[in-house]
Amino acid sequence: MGLAVLVYAAVIDLRTLRIPNWCVVAGWVAAAIAGAAHGEIRGVWLGAAIGASPFLLIHLTDPRSLGFGDVKFAAASGALVGVVWWPAALLSCLVALAMALIVRIIHPRPRPFAPCLMVGTVAALIAASWAIDQGVIST
């Protein structure tokens, strides 16, 4: 459910350049419930911190370059990734930044960032799930 709400938020951001707070809160709640169910509350918090930290620094450095809604979205997506394997939240950030760079090169005008974060989140979830299934990492 949390992933679906964040996808919806990314679509809204794509259309309006705004991320509704209720979507971010719903993502957080879903991550907290999933984390509690799997005994991964620590992973939820670490994933959120890793997911949000680079974007918070960017926002604090230049608020016009990245909105605080994107920072909140990154924290919620990191929390969701943290349920599976919290270090994968770093991969989520890297994929989102790489995608944003590619989009920026192709379309120089300002673009919403939540879709890039969403792609990073899905990539991190897939990579972490695959690595766990293959026995590369253990939780």
A tleap script that builds the chain and sets N, CA, C and O, in Angstrom:
source leaprc.protein.ff14SB
mol = sequence {
  NMET GLY LEU ALA VAL LEU VAL TYR ALA ALA
  VAL ILE ASP LEU ARG THR LEU ARG ILE PRO
  ASN TRP CYS VAL VAL ALA GLY TRP VAL ALA
  ALA ALA ILE ALA GLY ALA ALA HIE GLY GLU
  ILE ARG GLY VAL TRP LEU GLY ALA ALA ILE
  GLY ALA SER PRO PHE LEU LEU ILE HIE LEU
  THR ASP PRO ARG SER LEU GLY PHE GLY ASP
  VAL LYS PHE ALA ALA ALA SER GLY ALA LEU
  VAL GLY VAL VAL TRP TRP PRO ALA ALA LEU
  LEU SER CYS LEU VAL ALA LEU ALA MET ALA
  LEU ILE VAL ARG ILE ILE HIE PRO ARG PRO
  ARG PRO PHE ALA PRO CYS LEU MET VAL GLY
  THR VAL ALA ALA LEU ILE ALA ALA SER TRP
  ALA ILE ASP GLN GLY VAL ILE SER CTHR
}
set mol.1.N position { 0.816 -1.189 0.000 }
set mol.1.CA position { 0.000 0.000 0.000 }
set mol.1.C position { 0.866 1.262 0.000 }
set mol.1.O position { 0.578 2.221 -0.716 }
set mol.2.N position { 1.913 1.252 0.797 }
set mol.2.CA position { 2.779 2.427 0.880 }
set mol.2.C position { 3.416 2.770 -0.453 }
set mol.2.O position { 3.541 3.942 -0.808 }
set mol.3.N position { 3.819 1.743 -1.188 }
set mol.3.CA position { 4.420 1.978 -2.494 }
set mol.3.C position { 3.394 2.571 -3.462 }
set mol.3.O position { 3.717 3.464 -4.245 }
set mol.4.N position { 2.173 2.078 -3.406 }
set mol.4.CA position { 1.112 2.597 -4.288 }
set mol.4.C position { 0.821 4.069 -3.996 }
set mol.4.O position { 0.600 4.856 -4.917 }
set mol.5.N position { 0.821 4.435 -2.726 }
set mol.5.CA position { 0.561 5.837 -2.354 }
set mol.5.C position { 1.696 6.728 -2.842 }
set mol.5.O position { 1.456 7.845 -3.299 }
set mol.6.N position { 2.924 6.244 -2.749 }
set mol.6.CA position { 4.045 7.049 -3.226 }
set mol.6.C position { 4.051 7.156 -4.754 }
set mol.6.O position { 4.450 8.186 -5.297 }
set mol.7.N position { 3.618 6.118 -5.441 }
set mol.7.CA position { 3.476 6.217 -6.898 }
set mol.7.C position { 2.437 7.280 -7.230 }
set mol.7.O position { 2.646 8.097 -8.127 }
set mol.8.N position { 1.324 7.273 -6.512 }
set mol.8.CA position { 0.291 8.285 -6.713 }
set mol.8.C position { 0.854 9.686 -6.457 }
set mol.8.O position { 0.571 10.616 -7.212 }
set mol.9.N position { 1.643 9.834 -5.404 }
set mol.9.CA position { 2.251 11.133 -5.091 }
set mol.9.C position { 3.196 11.576 -6.202 }
set mol.9.O position { 3.246 12.760 -6.535 }
set mol.10.N position { 3.939 10.646 -6.772 }
set mol.10.CA position { 4.853 10.980 -7.863 }
set mol.10.C position { 4.074 11.442 -9.097 }
set mol.10.O position { 4.506 12.360 -9.794 }
set mol.11.N position { 2.943 10.819 -9.365 }
set mol.11.CA position { 2.108 11.234 -10.495 }
set mol.11.C position { 1.554 12.635 -10.257 }
set mol.11.O position { 1.528 13.459 -11.171 }
set mol.12.N position { 1.110 12.903 -9.031 }
set mol.12.CA position { 0.604 14.239 -8.700 }
set mol.12.C position { 1.720 15.275 -8.849 }
set mol.12.O position { 1.492 16.362 -9.381 }
set mol.13.N position { 2.925 14.941 -8.381 }
set mol.13.CA position { 4.056 15.856 -8.513 }
set mol.13.C position { 4.368 16.115 -9.982 }
set mol.13.O position { 4.701 17.237 -10.362 }
set mol.14.N position { 4.261 15.091 -10.794 }
set mol.14.CA position { 4.505 15.236 -12.226 }
set mol.14.C position { 3.521 16.221 -12.859 }
set mol.14.O position { 3.882 16.976 -13.762 }
set mol.15.N position { 2.288 16.205 -12.383 }
set mol.15.CA position { 1.250 17.069 -12.945 }
set mol.15.C position { 1.233 18.471 -12.337 }
set mol.15.O position { 0.951 19.443 -13.037 }
set mol.16.N position { 1.534 18.585 -11.034 }
set mol.16.CA position { 1.311 19.863 -10.338 }
set mol.16.C position { 2.552 20.470 -9.697 }
set mol.16.O position { 2.501 21.602 -9.215 }
set mol.17.N position { 3.665 19.743 -9.683 }
set mol.17.CA position { 4.886 20.147 -8.965 }
set mol.17.C position { 4.647 20.290 -7.461 }
set mol.17.O position { 5.308 21.085 -6.794 }
set mol.18.N position { 3.715 19.528 -6.944 }
set mol.18.CA position { 3.416 19.488 -5.502 }
set mol.18.C position { 3.253 18.037 -5.072 }
set mol.18.O position { 2.738 17.210 -5.824 }
set mol.19.N position { 3.697 17.737 -3.856 }
set mol.19.CA position { 3.507 16.411 -3.279 }
set mol.19.C position { 2.588 16.570 -2.074 }
set mol.19.O position { 2.949 17.242 -1.107 }
set mol.20.N position { 1.411 15.963 -2.118 }
set mol.20.CA position { 0.484 16.099 -0.991 }
set mol.20.C position { 1.051 15.475 0.285 }
set mol.20.O position { 1.586 14.367 0.260 }
set mol.21.N position { 0.928 16.193 1.389 }
set mol.21.CA position { 1.424 15.686 2.667 }
set mol.21.C position { 0.754 14.386 3.065 }
set mol.21.O position { 1.394 13.515 3.654 }
set mol.22.N position { -0.537 14.241 2.751 }
set mol.22.CA position { -1.230 13.015 3.158 }
set mol.22.C position { -0.613 11.792 2.495 }
set mol.22.O position { -0.625 10.709 3.079 }
set mol.23.N position { -0.080 11.940 1.298 }
set mol.23.CA position { 0.574 10.816 0.622 }
set mol.23.C position { 1.858 10.415 1.353 }
set mol.23.O position { 2.141 9.231 1.537 }
set mol.24.N position { 2.611 11.407 1.756 }
set mol.24.CA position { 3.861 11.130 2.475 }
set mol.24.C position { 3.556 10.481 3.824 }
set mol.24.O position { 4.223 9.527 4.224 }
set mol.25.N position { 2.553 10.997 4.518 }
set mol.25.CA position { 2.171 10.421 5.814 }
set mol.25.C position { 1.686 8.985 5.629 }
set mol.25.O position { 2.037 8.106 6.415 }
set mol.26.N position { 0.887 8.744 4.600 }
set mol.26.CA position { 0.404 7.384 4.339 }
set mol.26.C position { 1.570 6.440 4.033 }
set mol.26.O position { 1.563 5.285 4.461 }
set mol.27.N position { 2.562 6.925 3.300 }
set mol.27.CA position { 3.752 6.118 3.036 }
set mol.27.C position { 4.506 5.787 4.308 }
set mol.27.O position { 4.974 4.663 4.489 }
set mol.28.N position { 4.620 6.771 5.187 }
set mol.28.CA position { 5.277 6.558 6.478 }
set mol.28.C position { 4.529 5.544 7.323 }
set mol.28.O position { 5.132 4.640 7.902 }
set mol.29.N position { 3.214 5.695 7.391 }
set mol.29.CA position { 2.397 4.777 8.198 }
set mol.29.C position { 2.521 3.353 7.661 }
set mol.29.O position { 2.683 2.407 8.432 }
set mol.30.N position { 2.445 3.205 6.344 }
set mol.30.CA position { 2.588 1.885 5.744 }
set mol.30.C position { 3.954 1.280 6.047 }
set mol.30.O position { 4.051 0.089 6.344 }
set mol.31.N position { 5.006 2.084 5.976 }
set mol.31.CA position { 6.353 1.600 6.287 }
set mol.31.C position { 6.459 1.196 7.754 }
set mol.31.O position { 7.061 0.173 8.079 }
set mol.32.N position { 5.875 2.000 8.634 }
set mol.32.CA position { 5.925 1.686 10.072 }
set mol.32.C position { 5.172 0.395 10.376 }
set mol.32.O position { 5.643 -0.427 11.162 }
set mol.33.N position { 4.012 0.212 9.762 }
set mol.33.CA position { 3.241 -1.015 9.982 }
set mol.33.C position { 3.998 -2.227 9.438 }
set mol.33.O position { 4.100 -3.254 10.110 }
set mol.34.N position { 4.525 -2.104 8.223 }
set mol.34.CA position { 5.289 -3.209 7.641 }
set mol.34.C position { 6.550 -3.493 8.454 }
set mol.34.O position { 6.908 -4.651 8.670 }
set mol.35.N position { 7.218 -2.438 8.901 }
set mol.35.CA position { 8.413 -2.617 9.719 }
set mol.35.C position { 8.109 -3.312 11.034 }
set mol.35.O position { 8.863 -4.182 11.470 }
set mol.36.N position { 7.005 -2.931 11.667 }
set mol.36.CA position { 6.605 -3.570 12.927 }
set mol.36.C position { 6.240 -5.033 12.693 }
set mol.36.O position { 6.575 -5.898 13.503 }
set mol.37.N position { 5.558 -5.306 11.594 }
set mol.37.CA position { 5.145 -6.679 11.293 }
set mol.37.C position { 6.346 -7.588 11.020 }
set mol.37.O position { 6.298 -8.783 11.311 }
set mol.38.N position { 7.413 -7.029 10.465 }
set mol.38.CA position { 8.600 -7.817 10.129 }
set mol.38.C position { 9.744 -7.632 11.124 }
set mol.38.O position { 10.837 -8.160 10.920 }
set mol.39.N position { 9.494 -6.888 12.194 }
set mol.39.CA position { 10.547 -6.653 13.177 }
set mol.39.C position { 11.675 -5.789 12.659 }
set mol.39.O position { 12.826 -5.965 13.057 }
set mol.40.N position { 11.359 -4.861 11.780 }
set mol.40.CA position { 12.371 -4.016 11.142 }
set mol.40.C position { 12.157 -2.526 11.420 }
set mol.40.O position { 12.391 -1.699 10.538 }
set mol.41.N position { 11.724 -2.177 12.611 }
set mol.41.CA position { 11.515 -0.758 12.933 }
set mol.41.C position { 12.830 0.007 12.817 }
set mol.41.O position { 12.852 1.133 12.320 }
set mol.42.N position { 13.912 -0.592 13.269 }
set mol.42.CA position { 15.228 0.052 13.148 }
set mol.42.C position { 15.553 0.313 11.679 }
set mol.42.O position { 16.062 1.381 11.340 }
set mol.43.N position { 15.265 -0.649 10.806 }
set mol.43.CA position { 15.505 -0.494 9.384 }
set mol.43.C position { 14.673 0.615 8.770 }
set mol.43.O position { 15.126 1.319 7.868 }
set mol.44.N position { 13.437 0.768 9.271 }
set mol.44.CA position { 12.564 1.842 8.775 }
set mol.44.C position { 13.196 3.195 9.078 }
set mol.44.O position { 13.262 4.058 8.203 }
set mol.45.N position { 13.657 3.385 10.302 }
set mol.45.CA position { 14.253 4.668 10.696 }
set mol.45.C position { 15.578 4.922 9.985 }
set mol.45.O position { 15.839 6.039 9.539 }
set mol.46.N position { 16.415 3.889 9.879 }
set mol.46.CA position { 17.697 4.062 9.187 }
set mol.46.C position { 17.488 4.333 7.701 }
set mol.46.O position { 18.164 5.185 7.124 }
set mol.47.N position { 16.554 3.612 7.081 }
set mol.47.CA position { 16.250 3.843 5.675 }
set mol.47.C position { 15.750 5.254 5.437 }
set mol.47.O position { 16.136 5.903 4.465 }
set mol.48.N position { 14.885 5.730 6.333 }
set mol.48.CA position { 14.361 7.096 6.203 }
set mol.48.C position { 15.479 8.118 6.331 }
set mol.48.O position { 15.527 9.086 5.572 }
set mol.49.N position { 16.376 7.911 7.283 }
set mol.49.CA position { 17.482 8.853 7.475 }
set mol.49.C position { 18.422 8.862 6.275 }
set mol.49.O position { 18.844 9.922 5.813 }
set mol.50.N position { 18.744 7.676 5.776 }
set mol.50.CA position { 19.622 7.587 4.613 }
set mol.50.C position { 18.937 8.170 3.382 }
set mol.50.O position { 19.566 8.870 2.588 }
set mol.51.N position { 17.647 7.881 3.226 }
set mol.51.CA position { 16.908 8.364 2.073 }
set mol.51.C position { 16.771 9.873 2.032 }
set mol.51.O position { 16.846 10.480 0.965 }
set mol.52.N position { 16.570 10.475 3.188 }
set mol.52.CA position { 16.301 11.917 3.235 }
set mol.52.C position { 17.559 12.777 3.349 }
set mol.52.O position { 17.561 13.918 2.885 }
set mol.53.N position { 18.607 12.265 3.945 }
set mol.53.CA position { 19.786 13.092 4.260 }
set mol.53.C position { 20.387 13.843 3.076 }
set mol.53.O position { 20.580 15.055 3.176 }
set mol.54.N position { 20.692 13.183 1.962 }
set mol.54.CA position { 21.309 13.951 0.870 }
set mol.54.C position { 20.379 15.025 0.318 }
set mol.54.O position { 20.830 16.098 -0.082 }
set mol.55.N position { 19.101 14.738 0.299 }
set mol.55.CA position { 18.151 15.698 -0.259 }
set mol.55.C position { 17.870 16.833 0.708 }
set mol.55.O position { 17.581 17.953 0.286 }
set mol.56.N position { 17.952 16.555 1.999 }
set mol.56.CA position { 17.828 17.634 2.983 }
set mol.56.C position { 19.005 18.594 2.853 }
set mol.56.O position { 18.829 19.809 2.935 }
set mol.57.N position { 20.192 18.058 2.653 }
set mol.57.CA position { 21.364 18.919 2.463 }
set mol.57.C position { 21.229 19.770 1.203 }
set mol.57.O position { 21.568 20.953 1.210 }
set mol.58.N position { 20.736 19.170 0.126 }
set mol.58.CA position { 20.521 19.939 -1.104 }
set mol.58.C position { 19.490 21.024 -0.867 }
set mol.58.O position { 19.682 22.168 -1.281 }
set mol.59.N position { 18.393 20.673 -0.202 }
set mol.59.CA position { 17.332 21.649 0.066 }
set mol.59.C position { 17.842 22.791 0.945 }
set mol.59.O position { 17.522 23.952 0.690 }
set mol.60.N position { 18.619 22.482 1.963 }
set mol.60.CA position { 19.129 23.525 2.853 }
set mol.60.C position { 20.146 24.419 2.139 }
set mol.60.O position { 20.251 25.611 2.430 }
set mol.61.N position { 20.881 23.837 1.215 }
set mol.61.CA position { 21.857 24.612 0.463 }
set mol.61.C position { 21.184 25.558 -0.534 }
set mol.61.O position { 21.560 26.725 -0.647 }
set mol.62.N position { 20.187 25.043 -1.253 }
set mol.62.CA position { 19.467 25.848 -2.241 }
set mol.62.C position { 18.011 25.400 -2.301 }
set mol.62.O position { 17.676 24.502 -3.073 }
set mol.63.N position { 17.141 26.011 -1.497 }
set mol.63.CA position { 15.733 25.590 -1.442 }
set mol.63.C position { 15.004 25.663 -2.787 }
set mol.63.O position { 13.998 24.981 -2.982 }
set mol.64.N position { 15.499 26.477 -3.705 }
set mol.64.CA position { 14.847 26.568 -5.010 }
set mol.64.C position { 15.132 25.353 -5.883 }
set mol.64.O position { 14.375 25.069 -6.811 }
set mol.65.N position { 16.198 24.643 -5.602 }
set mol.65.CA position { 16.575 23.504 -6.432 }
set mol.65.C position { 15.784 22.240 -6.096 }
set mol.65.O position { 15.578 21.382 -6.954 }
set mol.66.N position { 15.349 22.136 -4.858 }
set mol.66.CA position { 14.651 20.930 -4.402 }
set mol.66.C position { 13.715 21.319 -3.275 }
set mol.66.O position { 14.153 21.887 -2.274 }
set mol.67.N position { 12.447 21.024 -3.423 }
set mol.67.CA position { 11.475 21.402 -2.407 }
set mol.67.C position { 11.501 20.485 -1.197 }
set mol.67.O position { 12.031 19.375 -1.261 }
set mol.68.N position { 10.934 20.946 -0.108 }
set mol.68.CA position { 10.915 20.134 1.107 }
set mol.68.C position { 9.968 18.947 0.961 }
set mol.68.O position { 10.135 17.938 1.647 }
set mol.69.N position { 8.983 19.053 0.084 }
set mol.69.CA position { 8.120 17.910 -0.192 }
set mol.69.C position { 8.918 16.737 -0.741 }
set mol.69.O position { 8.624 15.580 -0.440 }
set mol.70.N position { 9.926 17.040 -1.546 }
set mol.70.CA position { 10.800 15.997 -2.073 }
set mol.70.C position { 11.614 15.350 -0.956 }
set mol.70.O position { 11.855 14.143 -0.978 }
set mol.71.N position { 12.030 16.144 0.007 }
set mol.71.CA position { 12.780 15.608 1.159 }
set mol.71.C position { 11.883 14.673 1.957 }
set mol.71.O position { 12.309 13.585 2.346 }
set mol.72.N position { 10.643 15.088 2.203 }
set mol.72.CA position { 9.696 14.235 2.943 }
set mol.72.C position { 9.396 12.963 2.158 }
set mol.72.O position { 9.314 11.877 2.733 }
set mol.73.N position { 9.234 13.100 0.851 }
set mol.73.CA position { 8.992 11.939 -0.004 }
set mol.73.C position { 10.179 10.972 0.082 }
set mol.73.O position { 9.987 9.761 0.194 }
set mol.74.N position { 11.398 11.506 0.030 }
set mol.74.CA position { 12.599 10.665 0.106 }
set mol.74.C position { 12.677 9.936 1.446 }
set mol.74.O position { 13.113 8.786 1.501 }
set mol.75.N position { 12.260 10.592 2.518 }
set mol.75.CA position { 12.252 9.935 3.829 }
set mol.75.C position { 11.244 8.787 3.844 }
set mol.75.O position { 11.542 7.707 4.353 }
set mol.76.N position { 10.066 9.013 3.293 }
set mol.76.CA position { 9.046 7.959 3.256 }
set mol.76.C position { 9.488 6.796 2.369 }
set mol.76.O position { 9.285 5.633 2.721 }
set mol.77.N position { 10.086 7.106 1.228 }
set mol.77.CA position { 10.535 6.022 0.348 }
set mol.77.C position { 11.702 5.263 0.985 }
set mol.77.O position { 11.784 4.040 0.869 }
set mol.78.N position { 12.600 5.984 1.653 }
set mol.78.CA position { 13.687 5.311 2.369 }
set mol.78.C position { 13.167 4.415 3.481 }
set mol.78.O position { 13.719 3.344 3.733 }
set mol.79.N position { 12.110 4.851 4.141 }
set mol.79.CA position { 11.491 4.032 5.190 }
set mol.79.C position { 10.930 2.745 4.598 }
set mol.79.O position { 11.080 1.673 5.184 }
set mol.80.N position { 10.285 2.848 3.441 }
set mol.80.CA position { 9.761 1.647 2.781 }
set mol.80.C position { 10.884 0.705 2.368 }
set mol.80.O position { 10.782 -0.508 2.554 }
set mol.81.N position { 11.940 1.254 1.816 }
set mol.81.CA position { 13.082 0.431 1.426 }
set mol.81.C position { 13.719 -0.195 2.672 }
set mol.81.O position { 14.189 -1.332 2.631 }
set mol.82.N position { 13.730 0.549 3.768 }
set mol.82.CA position { 14.317 0.052 5.013 }
set mol.82.C position { 13.624 -1.169 5.581 }
set mol.82.O position { 14.225 -1.923 6.346 }
set mol.83.N position { 12.383 -1.371 5.223 }
set mol.83.CA position { 11.672 -2.583 5.669 }
set mol.83.C position { 12.329 -3.814 5.063 }
set mol.83.O position { 12.422 -4.853 5.718 }
set mol.84.N position { 12.786 -3.708 3.816 }
set mol.84.CA position { 13.407 -4.842 3.138 }
set mol.84.C position { 14.871 -4.966 3.555 }
set mol.84.O position { 15.294 -6.015 4.039 }
set mol.85.N position { 15.648 -3.887 3.365 }
set mol.85.CA position { 17.071 -3.869 3.742 }
set mol.85.C position { 17.520 -2.426 3.744 }
set mol.85.O position { 17.661 -1.819 2.682 }
set mol.86.N position { 17.745 -1.868 4.914 }
set mol.86.CA position { 17.963 -0.424 5.030 }
set mol.86.C position { 19.151 0.116 4.229 }
set mol.86.O position { 19.049 1.241 3.742 }
set mol.87.N position { 20.275 -0.598 4.054 }
set mol.87.CA position { 21.354 -0.023 3.249 }
set mol.87.C position { 20.958 0.246 1.790 }
set mol.87.O position { 21.601 1.053 1.118 }
set mol.88.N position { 19.920 -0.411 1.302 }
set mol.88.CA position { 19.487 -0.187 -0.078 }
set mol.88.C position { 18.908 1.208 -0.274 }
set mol.88.O position { 18.730 1.647 -1.410 }
set mol.89.N position { 18.614 1.909 0.811 }
set mol.89.CA position { 18.124 3.293 0.692 }
set mol.89.C position { 19.176 4.175 0.016 }
set mol.89.O position { 18.829 5.144 -0.659 }
set mol.90.N position { 20.442 3.849 0.190 }
set mol.90.CA position { 21.509 4.586 -0.502 }
set mol.90.C position { 21.416 4.377 -2.014 }
set mol.90.O position { 21.606 5.316 -2.786 }
set mol.91.N position { 21.127 3.159 -2.428 }
set mol.91.CA position { 20.944 2.891 -3.860 }
set mol.91.C position { 19.766 3.694 -4.400 }
set mol.91.O position { 19.821 4.210 -5.516 }
set mol.92.N position { 18.719 3.796 -3.621 }
set mol.92.CA position { 17.551 4.582 -4.015 }
set mol.92.C position { 17.946 6.029 -4.307 }
set mol.92.O position { 17.523 6.607 -5.308 }
set mol.93.N position { 18.752 6.602 -3.431 }
set mol.93.CA position { 19.228 7.984 -3.621 }
set mol.93.C position { 20.074 8.116 -4.884 }
set mol.93.O position { 19.889 9.045 -5.671 }
set mol.94.N position { 20.988 7.195 -5.068 }
set mol.94.CA position { 21.891 7.267 -6.216 }
set mol.94.C position { 21.137 7.129 -7.533 }
set mol.94.O position { 21.417 7.859 -8.484 }
set mol.95.N position { 20.192 6.208 -7.600 }
set mol.95.CA position { 19.405 6.037 -8.819 }
set mol.95.C position { 18.571 7.284 -9.083 }
set mol.95.O position { 18.480 7.741 -10.223 }
set mol.96.N position { 17.960 7.838 -8.033 }
set mol.96.CA position { 17.137 9.047 -8.193 }
set mol.96.C position { 17.982 10.218 -8.700 }
set mol.96.O position { 17.558 10.946 -9.598 }
set mol.97.N position { 19.151 10.395 -8.139 }
set mol.97.CA position { 20.021 11.492 -8.577 }
set mol.97.C position { 20.500 11.294 -10.019 }
set mol.97.O position { 20.556 12.248 -10.795 }
set mol.98.N position { 20.842 10.055 -10.372 }
set mol.98.CA position { 21.284 9.772 -11.743 }
set mol.98.C position { 20.148 10.025 -12.728 }
set mol.98.O position { 20.362 10.612 -13.789 }
set mol.99.N position { 18.954 9.586 -12.382 }
set mol.99.CA position { 17.816 9.811 -13.269 }
set mol.99.C position { 17.512 11.300 -13.401 }
set mol.99.O position { 17.234 11.783 -14.498 }
set mol.100.N position { 17.563 12.026 -12.289 }
set mol.100.CA position { 17.312 13.469 -12.330 }
set mol.100.C position { 18.336 14.175 -13.205 }
set mol.100.O position { 17.990 15.107 -13.932 }
set mol.101.N position { 19.584 13.747 -13.145 }
set mol.101.CA position { 20.631 14.331 -13.983 }
set mol.101.C position { 20.342 14.079 -15.465 }
set mol.101.O position { 20.467 14.984 -16.289 }
set mol.102.N position { 19.963 12.862 -15.791 }
set mol.102.CA position { 19.645 12.533 -17.183 }
set mol.102.C position { 18.451 13.356 -17.672 }
set mol.102.O position { 18.475 13.903 -18.775 }
set mol.103.N position { 17.407 13.437 -16.843 }
set mol.103.CA position { 16.220 14.218 -17.211 }
set mol.103.C position { 16.588 15.682 -17.386 }
set mol.103.O position { 16.107 16.340 -18.309 }
set mol.104.N position { 17.436 16.194 -16.508 }
set mol.104.CA position { 17.845 17.605 -16.568 }
set mol.104.C position { 18.640 17.898 -17.840 }
set mol.104.O position { 18.503 18.973 -18.423 }
set mol.105.N position { 19.461 16.954 -18.267 }
set mol.105.CA position { 20.221 17.134 -19.497 }
set mol.105.C position { 19.285 17.147 -20.700 }
set mol.105.O position { 19.449 17.953 -21.616 }
set mol.106.N position { 18.311 16.254 -20.692 }
set mol.106.CA position { 17.374 16.162 -21.810 }
set mol.106.C position { 16.409 17.335 -21.836 }
set mol.106.O position { 16.143 17.903 -22.895 }
set mol.107.N position { 15.878 17.701 -20.656 }
set mol.107.CA position { 14.917 18.805 -20.513 }
set mol.107.C position { 15.487 19.817 -19.524 }
set mol.107.O position { 15.323 19.632 -18.318 }
set mol.108.N position { 16.146 20.870 -19.979 }
set mol.108.CA position { 16.811 21.810 -19.077 }
set mol.108.C position { 15.882 22.583 -18.137 }
set mol.108.O position { 16.347 23.119 -17.131 }
set mol.109.N position { 14.613 22.652 -18.430 }
set mol.109.CA position { 13.725 23.402 -17.540 }
set mol.109.C position { 13.450 22.594 -16.265 }
set mol.109.O position { 13.656 21.380 -16.249 }
set mol.110.N position { 12.992 23.250 -15.208 }
set mol.110.CA position { 12.716 22.544 -13.953 }
set mol.110.C position { 11.697 21.417 -14.135 }
set mol.110.O position { 10.684 21.579 -14.815 }
set mol.111.N position { 11.982 20.299 -13.526 }
set mol.111.CA position { 11.131 19.113 -13.607 }
set mol.111.C position { 10.846 18.615 -12.191 }
set mol.111.O position { 11.635 18.864 -11.280 }
set mol.112.N position { 9.732 17.917 -11.998 }
set mol.112.CA position { 9.445 17.352 -10.681 }
set mol.112.C position { 10.460 16.255 -10.339 }
set mol.112.O position { 10.955 15.557 -11.223 }
set mol.113.N position { 10.754 16.117 -9.068 }
set mol.113.CA position { 11.773 15.167 -8.631 }
set mol.113.C position { 11.183 13.876 -8.085 }
set mol.113.O position { 11.870 12.854 -8.070 }
set mol.114.N position { 9.924 13.889 -7.633 }
set mol.114.CA position { 9.322 12.684 -7.045 }
set mol.114.C position { 9.316 11.496 -8.007 }
set mol.114.O position { 9.544 10.372 -7.560 }
set mol.115.N position { 9.067 11.688 -9.308 }
set mol.115.CA position { 9.151 10.517 -10.198 }
set mol.115.C position { 10.547 9.882 -10.208 }
set mol.115.O position { 10.675 8.660 -10.296 }
set mol.116.N position { 11.576 10.701 -10.120 }
set mol.116.CA position { 12.947 10.166 -10.044 }
set mol.116.C position { 13.143 9.394 -8.741 }
set mol.116.O position { 13.752 8.324 -8.726 }
set mol.117.N position { 12.626 9.944 -7.662 }
set mol.117.CA position { 12.705 9.253 -6.374 }
set mol.117.C position { 11.945 7.935 -6.421 }
set mol.117.O position { 12.376 6.943 -5.833 }
set mol.118.N position { 10.824 7.925 -7.116 }
set mol.118.CA position { 10.026 6.707 -7.212 }
set mol.118.C position { 10.767 5.626 -7.973 }
set mol.118.O position { 10.749 4.462 -7.574 }
set mol.119.N position { 11.419 5.997 -9.067 }
set mol.119.CA position { 12.218 5.034 -9.823 }
set mol.119.C position { 13.350 4.492 -8.949 }
set mol.119.O position { 13.630 3.294 -8.964 }
set mol.120.N position { 13.999 5.375 -8.190 }
set mol.120.CA position { 15.053 4.937 -7.276 }
set mol.120.C position { 14.532 3.989 -6.213 }
set mol.120.O position { 15.200 3.016 -5.862 }
set mol.121.N position { 13.349 4.266 -5.703 }
set mol.121.CA position { 12.745 3.412 -4.680 }
set mol.121.C position { 12.460 2.026 -5.236 }
set mol.121.O position { 12.794 1.019 -4.612 }
set mol.122.N position { 11.849 1.979 -6.400 }
set mol.122.CA position { 11.529 0.681 -7.008 }
set mol.122.C position { 12.813 -0.087 -7.337 }
set mol.122.O position { 12.887 -1.295 -7.113 }
set mol.123.N position { 13.814 0.604 -7.863 }
set mol.123.CA position { 15.090 -0.051 -8.175 }
set mol.123.C position { 15.737 -0.624 -6.911 }
set mol.123.O position { 16.253 -1.741 -6.926 }
set mol.124.N position { 15.706 0.140 -5.827 }
set mol.124.CA position { 16.301 -0.325 -4.570 }
set mol.124.C position { 15.531 -1.516 -4.000 }
set mol.124.O position { 16.136 -2.462 -3.496 }
set mol.125.N position { 14.208 -1.473 -4.078 }
set mol.125.CA position { 13.400 -2.598 -3.587 }
set mol.125.C position { 13.666 -3.862 -4.396 }
set mol.125.O position { 13.799 -4.950 -3.835 }
set mol.126.N position { 13.743 -3.714 -5.708 }
set mol.126.CA position { 14.017 -4.877 -6.569 }
set mol.126.C position { 15.413 -5.427 -6.292 }
set mol.126.O position { 15.588 -6.637 -6.150 }
set mol.127.N position { 16.404 -4.543 -6.215 }
set mol.127.CA position { 17.788 -4.989 -5.979 }
set mol.127.C position { 17.929 -5.664 -4.617 }
set mol.127.O position { 18.568 -6.711 -4.510 }
set mol.128.N position { 17.341 -5.076 -3.579 }
set mol.128.CA position { 17.437 -5.663 -2.240 }
set mol.128.C position { 16.714 -7.005 -2.181 }
set mol.128.O position { 17.224 -7.958 -1.593 }
set mol.129.N position { 15.543 -7.084 -2.779 }
set mol.129.CA position { 14.796 -8.346 -2.782 }
set mol.129.C position { 15.557 -9.431 -3.532 }
set mol.129.O position { 15.627 -10.576 -3.087 }
set mol.130.N position { 16.129 -9.057 -4.678 }
set mol.130.CA position { 16.914 -10.013 -5.449 }
set mol.130.C position { 18.123 -10.497 -4.646 }
set mol.130.O position { 18.401 -11.695 -4.597 }
set mol.131.N position { 18.832 -9.570 -4.026 }
set mol.131.CA position { 20.029 -9.931 -3.263 }
set mol.131.C position { 19.679 -10.843 -2.089 }
set mol.131.O position { 20.437 -11.759 -1.771 }
set mol.132.N position { 18.562 -10.605 -1.455 }
set mol.132.CA position { 18.128 -11.473 -0.348 }
set mol.132.C position { 17.758 -12.848 -0.879 }
set mol.132.O position { 18.152 -13.859 -0.299 }
set mol.133.N position { 17.004 -12.900 -1.976 }
set mol.133.CA position { 16.606 -14.182 -2.568 }
set mol.133.C position { 17.808 -15.004 -3.017 }
set mol.133.O position { 17.798 -16.230 -2.908 }
set mol.134.N position { 18.843 -14.337 -3.521 }
set mol.134.CA position { 20.046 -15.039 -4.001 }
set mol.134.C position { 21.002 -15.394 -2.867 }
set mol.134.O position { 21.990 -16.095 -3.087 }
set mol.135.N position { 20.722 -14.923 -1.671 }
set mol.135.CA position { 21.587 -15.211 -0.539 }
set mol.135.C position { 22.817 -14.324 -0.476 }
set mol.135.O position { 23.736 -14.596 0.297 }
set mol.136.N position { 22.851 -13.260 -1.284 }
set mol.136.CA position { 23.986 -12.334 -1.290 }
set mol.136.C position { 24.051 -11.584 0.017 }
set mol.136.O position { 25.132 -11.348 0.558 }
set mol.137.N position { 22.885 -11.208 0.527 }
set mol.137.CA position { 22.782 -10.531 1.822 }
set mol.137.C position { 21.775 -11.270 2.676 }
set mol.137.O position { 20.926 -12.004 2.169 }
set mol.138.N position { 21.879 -11.070 3.965 }
set mol.138.CA position { 20.890 -11.659 4.878 }
set mol.138.C position { 20.325 -10.524 5.740 }
set mol.138.O position { 20.991 -9.526 6.015 }
set mol.139.N position { 19.106 -10.714 6.139 }
set mol.139.CA position { 18.475 -9.680 6.968 }
set mol.139.C position { 18.406 -10.099 8.398 }
set mol.139.O position { 17.905 -9.350 9.237 }
savepdb mol mol.pdb
quit
